[in-house]
């Protein structure tokens, strides 16, 4: 993205550390756990499970509005799939270009708070589930949502990547 700032630099460093922790943890074997820390605190944690580290890196990329960092988390060549609120949004490449990029231009700030999360391994695949809330700040209003997110992670070129993302949200009452 063209508008670089110190905040984005810090977010990118945090994202890189989370990705490195995920790669190290995945080679050492998964450690299943639950926690309720905010996404930014999770990404900074040195000891985390491999799948949660990727999920935290995704949330850190969303909070930083960094499409390049987010794209690095997904399997390549249009093989990923995105479901959002009962809609098939296609591959990550299509979704990020036609849906997420325009939204990010309109959003002043995005903040995700994790209430619960879990990681389950299935051979070389990992399922991560998160529930919580997120806040979107626009120029003239703040929107608050409840959210459930699931990530299906697979190995691609010896790295854990997102193959499928399902994001379901509704306004908080």
C-alpha positions as CSV (number, residue, x, y, z in Angstrom):
1,X,0.0,0.0,0.0
2,X,1.3,3.4,-0.8
3,X,0.5,5.4,2.4
4,X,3.2,4.0,4.7
5,X,3.3,5.0,8.4
6,X,5.2,4.1,11.6
7,X,2.0,2.3,12.7
8,X,2.0,0.2,9.6
9,X,5.7,-0.6,10.1
10,X,5.1,-1.8,13.6
11,X,2.1,-3.8,12.4
12,X,4.2,-5.4,9.7
13,X,7.0,-6.3,12.2
14,X,4.4,-7.8,14.5
15,X,2.9,-9.8,11.6
16,X,6.4,-11.0,10.6
17,X,7.1,-12.1,14.2
18,X,3.8,-13.9,14.4
19,X,4.4,-15.7,11.1
20,X,7.9,-16.7,12.3
21,X,6.4,-18.0,15.6
22,X,3.9,-20.0,13.5
23,X,6.5,-21.6,11.4
24,X,8.6,-22.5,14.5
25,X,5.7,-23.8,16.4
26,X,4.4,-25.9,13.5
27,X,7.7,-27.7,13.1
28,X,7.8,-28.4,16.9
29,X,4.1,-29.7,16.9
30,X,0.8,-28.1,17.9
31,X,-0.1,-27.1,21.4
32,X,-3.8,-26.8,21.6
33,X,-5.2,-23.9,23.7
34,X,-7.9,-21.4,24.4
35,X,-7.4,-17.7,25.3
36,X,-9.3,-14.4,25.3
37,X,-6.6,-11.7,24.6
38,X,-7.1,-9.1,21.9
39,X,-5.7,-9.8,18.5
40,X,-2.8,-7.4,18.8
41,X,-1.7,-8.9,22.1
42,X,-1.9,-12.4,20.5
43,X,0.2,-11.5,17.6
44,X,2.9,-10.2,19.9
45,X,3.0,-13.4,22.0
46,X,6.1,-15.4,21.4
47,X,4.6,-18.7,22.4
48,X,1.4,-19.6,20.6
49,X,0.1,-22.5,18.6
50,X,0.9,-22.6,14.9
51,X,-2.7,-22.2,13.7
52,X,-3.5,-19.4,16.2
53,X,-0.4,-17.6,15.1
54,X,-1.7,-17.5,11.5
55,X,-5.1,-16.4,12.6
56,X,-3.6,-13.7,14.8
57,X,-1.4,-12.6,11.8
58,X,-4.6,-12.3,9.7
59,X,-6.3,-10.1,12.4
60,X,-3.2,-8.0,12.7
61,X,-3.2,-7.5,8.9
62,X,-6.8,-6.5,9.0
63,X,-6.2,-4.0,11.8
64,X,-3.3,-2.6,9.8
65,X,-5.3,-2.6,6.6
66,X,-2.3,-4.3,4.9
67,X,-3.5,-6.4,1.9
68,X,0.0,-7.5,1.0
69,X,0.6,-9.0,4.4
70,X,-2.9,-10.6,4.3
71,X,-2.3,-12.1,0.8
72,X,1.0,-13.7,2.0
73,X,-1.1,-15.7,4.5
74,X,-3.3,-17.5,1.8
75,X,-2.5,-20.4,-0.5
76,X,-1.6,-19.2,-4.0
77,X,-3.1,-19.3,-7.5
78,X,-6.7,-18.7,-6.6
79,X,-7.0,-22.1,-4.8
80,X,-8.4,-20.5,-1.6
81,X,-12.1,-20.0,-0.8
82,X,-13.9,-17.3,1.2
83,X,-17.4,-17.4,2.6
84,X,-18.8,-14.3,4.3
85,X,-22.3,-14.0,5.8
86,X,-23.9,-16.8,3.7
87,X,-22.2,-15.6,0.5
88,X,-19.5,-17.4,-1.5
89,X,-17.0,-14.6,-2.1
90,X,-14.7,-16.7,-4.4
91,X,-10.9,-16.9,-4.0
92,X,-8.8,-14.7,-1.7
93,X,-7.5,-12.9,-4.8
94,X,-11.0,-12.1,-6.0
95,X,-12.4,-11.3,-2.6
96,X,-9.5,-9.0,-1.6
97,X,-9.6,-7.1,-4.9
98,X,-13.3,-6.7,-5.3
99,X,-14.6,-6.7,-1.8
100,X,-12.0,-6.1,0.9
101,X,-9.9,-3.4,-0.8
102,X,-12.8,-1.0,-1.4
103,X,-14.0,-1.6,2.2
104,X,-10.6,-0.8,3.6
105,X,-10.5,2.5,1.8
106,X,-13.7,3.5,3.6
107,X,-12.7,2.3,7.0
108,X,-10.7,4.6,9.4
109,X,-10.0,1.9,11.9
110,X,-10.7,-1.8,12.5
111,X,-10.3,-3.5,15.9
112,X,-11.0,-7.2,16.6
113,X,-11.3,-8.6,20.2
114,X,-11.2,-12.3,20.6
115,X,-13.6,-13.8,23.2
116,X,-12.8,-17.5,22.5
117,X,-10.6,-19.4,20.1
118,X,-9.5,-23.0,19.5
119,X,-7.2,-25.0,17.3
120,X,-7.7,-28.6,16.1
121,X,-5.2,-30.5,14.0
122,X,-6.3,-33.0,11.4
123,X,-3.0,-34.5,10.0
124,X,-1.2,-31.7,8.2
125,X,-4.4,-29.5,8.3
126,X,-5.5,-27.2,11.1
127,X,-8.9,-25.8,11.9
128,X,-8.9,-22.5,13.9
129,X,-12.2,-21.1,15.3
130,X,-12.6,-17.7,16.8
131,X,-15.5,-15.8,18.3
132,X,-15.6,-12.2,19.5
133,X,-16.4,-8.7,18.5
134,X,-15.0,-6.2,16.1
135,X,-15.4,-2.4,15.7
136,X,-15.2,-0.5,12.5
137,X,-14.7,3.3,12.6
138,X,-15.9,5.2,9.6
139,X,-15.7,8.9,9.1
140,X,-19.1,9.6,10.6
141,X,-19.9,6.5,12.7
142,X,-18.7,3.5,14.7
143,X,-20.1,0.1,14.0
144,X,-19.9,-2.8,16.5
145,X,-20.4,-6.5,15.5
146,X,-20.4,-9.9,16.9
147,X,-18.3,-12.3,14.8
148,X,-17.4,-16.0,14.3
149,X,-14.5,-16.8,12.1
150,X,-13.0,-20.2,11.0
151,X,-9.8,-20.7,9.1
152,X,-8.8,-24.0,7.4
153,X,-5.0,-24.0,7.3
154,X,-2.8,-26.3,5.1
155,X,0.9,-26.6,4.4
156,X,2.1,-24.9,1.1
157,X,5.8,-24.9,0.4
158,X,6.4,-26.0,4.1
159,X,4.5,-23.0,5.4
160,X,1.1,-22.9,7.1
161,X,-1.4,-21.0,4.8
162,X,-5.1,-20.2,4.9
163,X,-7.0,-22.4,2.4
164,X,-10.5,-21.4,3.5
165,X,-11.8,-18.5,5.5
166,X,-15.4,-18.3,6.8
167,X,-16.4,-15.0,8.4
168,X,-19.9,-14.5,9.9
169,X,-21.0,-11.4,11.7
170,X,-24.0,-9.4,12.8
171,X,-24.5,-6.1,14.5
172,X,-24.3,-6.0,18.3
173,X,-27.5,-5.3,20.1
